[in-house]
Amino acid sequence: MSKENLTQKNIETVIGLEVHLQFGTKTKIFCSCANEFGKDPNTNTCPVCLGLPGSLPVLNKTALDYAIKVGLALNCRINSLIKFDRKNYYYPDLPKGYQISQYDFPIGHDGHVEVKSKKGSQEVRIHRAHLEEDAGKLIHCPEDQCSLVDYNRTGTPLMEIVTEPDMRSAQEAYDYLQTVKLILQYLDVSDCDMEKGSLRCDANISVRKQGDSKLGTKAEIKNLNSFKAVKAALEFEQQRQSQMLITGQEIIQETRLWDDDKGLTLPMRTKEAAHDYRYFPEPDLVPFTVEIQDIEKIRSSLPEFPNQKLSRFKADYGLSDYDAQILIQDPALAQFFEDCCKQDTPPKKVCNWIAGPLLKELNDRKSSIKDIGLSAKSFTKLIAKVENGTVSNLVGKDILYTLLNTNKDVDKIIEEEGLTQVSDDGALEEILDDVIKENGNVVTQIREGNANAIGFLIGQAMKKSKGKANPKKAGELLKRRLHNE
């Protein structure tokens, strides 16, 4: 294919991702220092994680179990031989001058993840998933023209999950990340908080002529602090590299940084050849074998995964795909839904209240269901009060707000604030008298055949009664009065 007829339409994008996952263990991977985020700089350190002479690493068994669990969840083949290697390079945030990692025997390899999207289902292959220690963190201070280093993160157990170059668009990469993050959350091995650095991602992208089998020259993009940033950076880089290919410019292998404010990638350093990390077996950690029965024991402890839960929610509770998708996005929320259903509340009613008022409150508070202490019993009691007409739907939302703030009994809230729904004909008639008098134009429209306008009057009745009027009863009374008078 000549350059003259090369266009965006016949250029193929090739993407591979490297996900770095910090495990939520109590201590670091090779020492007893606390694995905590947000502590004062350089306070969670010791001779082992700082690499001081004479110190020796000891492997954290929980970190190893977590790594095997992740490998199994990603459908990887698990290496029963556990061997660590030294990856040598020099950087200010690496106190030992090397990183303990895995080279030729990663925990997992040759796996795959099924990614479902609007376009259907796609399998993304996992090349390898290996266990290593994290480096420290550099804090750059441009105003002081210096950089500071915090070694608290040094030695945090880290798993690197590397895909094959199977993705062909930024959207496919985004969908893959969302899928993997949800799987990891179900495993409960990490909080997966990108703001804390618990989940990080580097992206490799290249372009080539459609139909070519040889990969193009790739760029590695770093400084990606959200999945949204990953998608935006890949879209920008795809356009940049495609334009260079169309115009015949040479694409060089390099590392680029994503500038979120400017919305573009910037060159960081060139990679003319692969870096020689001089890997060799870690002399302070003897290789050992994990028994097959121990691996199978971990496999048997794996939870029900999102896609499995999605299918079950649709089959067992009669939910639509849309409703079930909302519920499974948070394993704790999915469990809360099931706990509510055990209270003999119709699943669809529970789902509607979770997807609507409850999620709104959680988003407003920037909280999760685990943070607020709401019990399934209280929540379903509130739903029942709305369904049996004790309170209106509008008042029910107000009660939920009070319930989350005070944790009081639902009946007590209704009693103390006088929120019982007004369904008495006499009391409603008094409210409707005022509504009809104040909205003569709307009344005329209804009598002339505009039946939909009655909804406005019902809304005014709700407003006048501060949400306590029974809207169904108010509507019936309005229709009777306006068509009989």
MARDRENLO-711999 format. One record per residue (C-alpha): x, y, z. Coordinates in steps of 0.02 Angstrom, whole numbers, plus 50000, padded with zeros to 5 digits. Example, Ala and Ser with C-alpha at 12.3 -4.5 7.8 and 13.67 -1.06 7.14 Angstrom:
506154977550390/506844994750357/
//
This chain:
500005000050000/500765016549948/500815031850060/499725041149933/498175030949974/498545027950159/497145035550266/496475034350442/495235021150382/496565008650330/497725011050478/497584998650621/497945003050802/498764990050914/498684992051104/499374982351251/499194987051433/500214984751591/499174985751750/500104987951916/499084982352066/499584985852245/498974972452365/498064977652523/499104966952641/499404973052818/501294972952794/502494974752650/503054960452540/504774956852615/504734965252786/503574968852932/503344987452896/501514992852890/500774993852716/499825010252742/499415024852630/499535043052684/500765041552828/502125054652856/503525052652728/504845039452768/504025033352929/503515015952869/505285010252828/506584998252898/508304991352852/507514977952742/506454988952629/507835002052625/509084988752573/510344992152711/511854980452723/511534964152814/509634964852800/508714949852728/506994949052645/505634936852703/504174933552585/502434938752642/501344923152621/499734933152605/500474942752459/500914926252375/499154919452404/498414935452333/499524934152179/499004916252147/497184921252172/497344935252042/498214923551920/496814910751936/495474924151916/496304929551753/496274911651691/498174910451695/499244895051705/500054895551877/501904891851900/502104880652052/503954885452058/504094902152148/505704911052103/506204929252123/507494939152026/508444955352043/508004968651916/509444980951917/509234999251879/509655015551965/508365028452009/508145039652163/506575030552221/507425013452220/508505013152378/509344996352344/509815000352165/508794985052113/507024978752126/506534961252181/505404955152042/505064939551938/505854936651768/505744919251692/504494911551813/503034923551838/501614918251953/500414917051806/500534916651617/499504912951462/497854918851534/496374928251463/494954939751512/493244940351430/492754958451403/490944962451367/490474978951286/489104986551179/489934978551027/489894961151102/491174950051187/493064950451161/494454939851234/496014949251288/497494937751319/498584939651473/500424937451432/501034936651612/500614941851790/502094942951907/502404948052087/503674961252139/504004975252262/503484993052225/504725007352219/504645023352321/503805039352265/504645054952198/503845071652240/504405085452122/504465103352187/504685114852035/504615130652141/506105124752245/506955116652096/507135100152187/506375082952204/505985073852366/505815055152391/504625045752505/505145027652536/503515022752625/502895014452465/504515004852442/504214986352467/502324987052445/501774970652363/501414974152181/500744963252042/501054967851862/499764961351738/500354962351557/499184959251410/499584953651235/499354967551105/497544962351075/496604978751086/496254989150931/495505005051002/495545016251155/493765010751195/494274992451196/495704996651316/494495006251428/493264991751430/494664979551473/495234990351620/493474991851687/493254972951675/494904968951761/494644981751898/492944974251940/493674956651947/495034962852065/493754971452176/492774955152189/494374946352243/494564959152384/496464959552368/496594978452345/495554994352359/495994997652175/496035016352213/496945025252071/497045041452171/498095032352301/499125023452168/498425006352216/498005003452034/499105010751898/499225008151712/500495010451573/499925008951393/500885003251240/500215008651072/500785007250892/499975008950720/500194999250559/499414997450388/497834987050392/498274969150353/500104970150405/500644956350524/502194965350587/501934976850736/502324995250715/503525005350823/502705007650992/502625021751116/502395018451301/501265030851389/501495034351574/500715046251703/498965039251677/497985042851836/496255037051783/495415025751657/494725041451575/496515047651555/497045030951479/495665032251349/496045050451308/497925047451296/497705032551180/496505042351068/497755056551055/499225044951023/498255035250891/497935051450797/499745057250816/500525041150757/499275038650616/499645055950549/501505052350555/501245036050460/500165044650328/501445058550300/502925046550297/503735052650457/504795040750560/503975034750721/505275031850855/505145020251005/504965031151158/504145033851326/502875047951328/501975056751470/500135061151467/499755079351509/497965079151571/497795098151572/498385100251392/497595084251329/499155077851241/500645066351260/502405073251276/504075064451247/504965058651405/506395047851343/506835037751189/507025018951193/508175014751049/508504997551123/507784986851262/508454991551432/509684978751502/509084975851679/510394962251708/509144950351787/509864936751895/509104925352029/508814934152195/510164926352308/509254930652470/507634921652424/507774903052392/506614896252255/505244884752320/503744875252257/501904878152296/500984861652306/499594858752179/498344855552318/498744872652392/498424880952224/496784871352208/496294876752384/496504894852331/495504891252172/494074884352277/494034900552378/493754911552225/492144921652234/490724922352109/491374934051974/490434948851897/489874940051737/489274925051838/488334936351958/487574945851812/486844929951738/486204924051907/485374940651951/484444940451785/483914922351807/483514921951993/482794939352018/482054942851847/483084958651825/483474966551658/485254966851596/485304985651631/484724983751812/485884969151847/487364978551773/487094992851896/487054981252046/488604970952003/489744986151983/490094985552171/490204968452256/489614976052421/488114984052336/487674967552252/487734958952421/486654972652498/485364969752360/485304951252400/485174954752587/483684965952550/482844952652443/482964940652591/481804952652684/480374947252568/480424963452470/480124961952280/481824962252191/481294975152062/480714987152200/482374984852292/483354987652131/482385003552090/482715010852261/484555006152256/484845012352078/483885028452111/483815036652283/485165026352369/486495028352235/486105046952226/486415048552413/488025038352400/488655049052256/488215065252347/489165059152500/490585051752396/490365035852496/490105017452464/488785006152538/490094999452659/490395016952731/488635021852781/488065007752896/486345005852817/485514989252861/484484979352737/483094978352867/482934997452883/483035000052695/481694987352654/480594993952794/480665011052711/480225003452542/478744994652622/478115011052699/478105018952526/477285003752443/475865002452571/475495020952559/476065026052734/477205039152655/477345045752478/478795041552364/479435059452380/479385058952570/480205041852565/481745049652485/481795062552624/481665048752754/483135039752672/484175055552690/483725056752875/484005038052899/485775039252831/486155054252940/485415047953103/485205029053089/483525031153177/482105018653157/481025022453004/479415022753108/480205034953231/480715046753089/478945046353018/478175049453189/479365063253246/479245073053083/477395069853051/477695062452880/476225050552865/475435051952693/473795061452683/472505049552607/470935055752697/469685062552571/469225077352679/471015083052707/471445080652524/469895090252467/470465105452568/472175104952482/471385102652310/470185117252339/471675128852352/472575120852205/471055122752091/470775140952142/472605145452113/472765136951943/471205141951845/472085141551675/472655123651701/470915118451758/470195125851596/471475116051492/470975099851577/469115102851549/469475106651366/470285089551344/472115091351396/472115076651516/474015077051541/473895093951626/473155085551780/474915080051824/475355098351855/473945100151980/474475084152070/476225091452081/475535107352157/474555097152283/476145087852331/477065104252350/475695112052456/475635096652569/477545095952579/477535079152493/476275071052609/474765070452492/474375053452418/474675057152233/473595042752169/472125047752280/472375066152237/472305061952052/470695052052071/469865066152168/470425079252040/469735069351893/468085066851983/467915085152029/468475092851864/467365081851758/465825082651870/465785101051918/
//
